[in-house]
Amino acid sequence: MHLKLLDVVAVEDGDRVVSGADLGGRRARVILAVLALNEHAASSDTLARALWADDAPPTWPTALRGAVRALRTALAPVGGDGERVVATVPSGYCLAPGVTVDVTEAEAAVRRAEDLIAQRRFTAARDCAAPVAAVRGTALLPEEDAPWLSPYRVALDDLAVRALQVLAQAATALGDHPASLDAGPPPADGADDTAGFAPPPADEPLALLPPPQAVMVRQVQVRRVTPATRLAAEFLMPSPHQRAVTRQ
């Protein structure tokens, strides 16, 4: 059984899928997200805060049990009824053993890619990191505007930046980085690693990138500039020659 949290929340089992309105609406999506994002079981209080914030109804324990029961029923078409996806434990609820989650798999993919870089297996590292480089934090429950989601969205953005770093390192090692010929030596310890980093105006190079990559490059520029992220931005941005060819 596989749970997708990014973009459209869905539960899959082979070719069988339950998603969108078939899941049962907002409550179902939030419950699945809370259970998937928590390292441990989520208490009823935790689920209630995610569902209702400070406006829980007086009968919220009953409403919560009803929402969990409805979710389990909705998952019956993929064999997820009963406790096959949402399990009850003494401390609350958790995902059943064996349920995989796309967010967790993305984290594992980046760790694997970083290990492959260390092993100098650059092609494998590139292939492993590439899908995660396009991940956006805003893809996590995009219709939900709640403070509890913010740290998880930031963590996803950070994960995508790490994937971009792997892509840049792998591309440079494989000779696919057009700017590598012009790149000087890395800055000495303690030196200003932002010196000389002046990306072209955003309205020109970012327009030549697919939207997910453009978003991530902007995050690299604005949120953190280190030697590795600078290389990632340079790798993803078209070189002056490429921009000239594109304009022609």
Salt bridges, closest charged atoms under 4 A:
ASP7 OD1 - ARG136 NH2 3.35
ASP13 OD2 - ARG16 NH2 2.55
ASP81 OD1 - ARG84 NH1 2.78
GLU105 OE2 - HIS2 ND1 3.92
GLU114 OE1 - ARG162 NH2 2.81
ASP127 OD1 - ARG126 NE 3.27
GLU143 OE2 - ARG29 NE 2.93
GLU144 OE2 - ARG26 NH2 2.76
ASP157 OD2 - ARG223 NH1 3.71
ASP158 OD1 - ARG223 NH2 2.82
ASP158 OD1 - ARG224 NH2 2.85
ASP176 OD2 - ARG126 NH1 3.90
GLU204 OE2 - ARG243 NE 3.24
GLU204 OE2 - ARG247 NH1 2.43
